[in-house]
Amino acid sequence: MYHEKVLDEGGSPIYSGACSLGRVAEYSVDIERRMVIVKFRGKLTVGDIERYSKLLQANPTFQADYSEVVDLTQVEELDLDADEFLRLADEIDPFSPDAKRAFVVRTSVQNHAARMHKVLRVQRNIEIFRSIEDAERWILS
């Protein structure tokens, strides 16, 4: 795990709290754009997502109302059952219901997982995209 802070030319933080979860994920908090970007890969379990959530909540730069871009395009296997999807939406998710969330997918399995999360959240501020650029564009609109 590592922790870094990137400053702009004026010395203001742009990215802070970049963190690696080993082979499974890495995330960064973009303070200026009020956004978290997480990239998952390999075999993804509810435990991996829970560890990400706990690390994010412990990050002093994270705010629950930040937007999130979830990149699932490098996930080879999603090992989640129906009860775990419910637990993710109801207990593990660190974002406020009003936060905008964008999932970036490559496969039908990834798309299904993103749709499940969208259906289970009270607010419908969740969209699914095929590229990071489209996801960020929607978040920032």
Residue pairs with C-beta under 8 A, 6 or more apart in sequence:
1 19
1 20
1 21
1 55
2 18
2 19
2 20
3 17
3 18
3 19
4 15
4 16
4 18
5 13
5 15
5 16
5 17
6 13
6 14
6 15
6 16
6 18
7 13
7 14
8 14
8 32
12 32
13 31
13 32
13 61
14 30
14 31
14 32
15 28
15 29
15 30
15 31
16 29
16 31
16 59
16 61
17 28
17 29
17 59
17 60
17 61
17 62
18 26
18 27
18 28
18 29
19 26
19 27
19 28
19 55
19 59
20 26
21 27
21 48
21 51
21 52
21 55
23 41
23 42
24 40
24 41
24 42
24 43
24 44
24 48
25 38
25 39
25 40
25 41
25 44
25 48
25 52
26 38
26 39
27 36
27 37
27 38
27 39
27 52
27 55
27 56
28 36
28 37
29 35
29 36
29 56
29 59
29 61
29 62
29 66
30 36
30 37
31 61
33 67
33 139
33 140
34 63
34 65
34 66
34 67
35 66
35 67
35 68
35 69
35 136
35 139
35 140
36 56
36 62
36 66
36 67
36 68
36 69
37 68
37 69
37 71
37 132
38 52
38 68
38 69
38 70
38 71
39 71
39 74
40 48
40 49
40 52
40 70
40 71
40 72
40 74
40 75
41 74
41 75
41 76
42 74
42 75
42 76
42 77
43 75
43 76
43 77
43 79
44 72
44 75
44 77
44 78
44 79
44 80
45 79
45 80
46 79
46 80
46 84
46 87
46 88
46 92
49 88
49 92
50 92
53 92
53 93
53 94
56 62
56 94
57 94
62 94
64 94
64 95
64 96
64 99
65 95
65 96
65 98
65 99
66 95
66 99
67 99
67 100
67 101
67 102
67 139
68 95
68 99
68 100
68 101
68 102
69 102
69 104
69 132
69 135
69 136
69 139
70 101
70 102
70 103
70 104
70 114
71 104
71 132
72 78
72 103
72 104
72 105
72 106
72 110
72 113
72 114
73 104
73 105
73 106
73 110
75 110
78 109
78 110
78 113
80 88
80 113
85 113
85 116
85 117
85 120
86 120
88 117
88 120
89 117
89 120
89 121
90 120
93 121
95 101
97 121
97 122
97 123
97 125
98 123
98 125
99 125
100 125
100 126
100 138
100 139
101 117
101 121
101 125
101 126
101 127
102 126
102 127
102 128
102 129
102 135
102 136
102 138
102 139
103 110
103 113
103 114
103 117
103 118
103 126
103 127
103 128
103 129
103 135
104 128
104 129
104 130
104 131
104 132
104 135
105 111
105 113
105 114
105 128
105 129
105 130
106 130
111 128
114 126
114 128
115 128
117 126
118 124
118 126
118 127
118 128
127 135
127 138
129 135
129 138
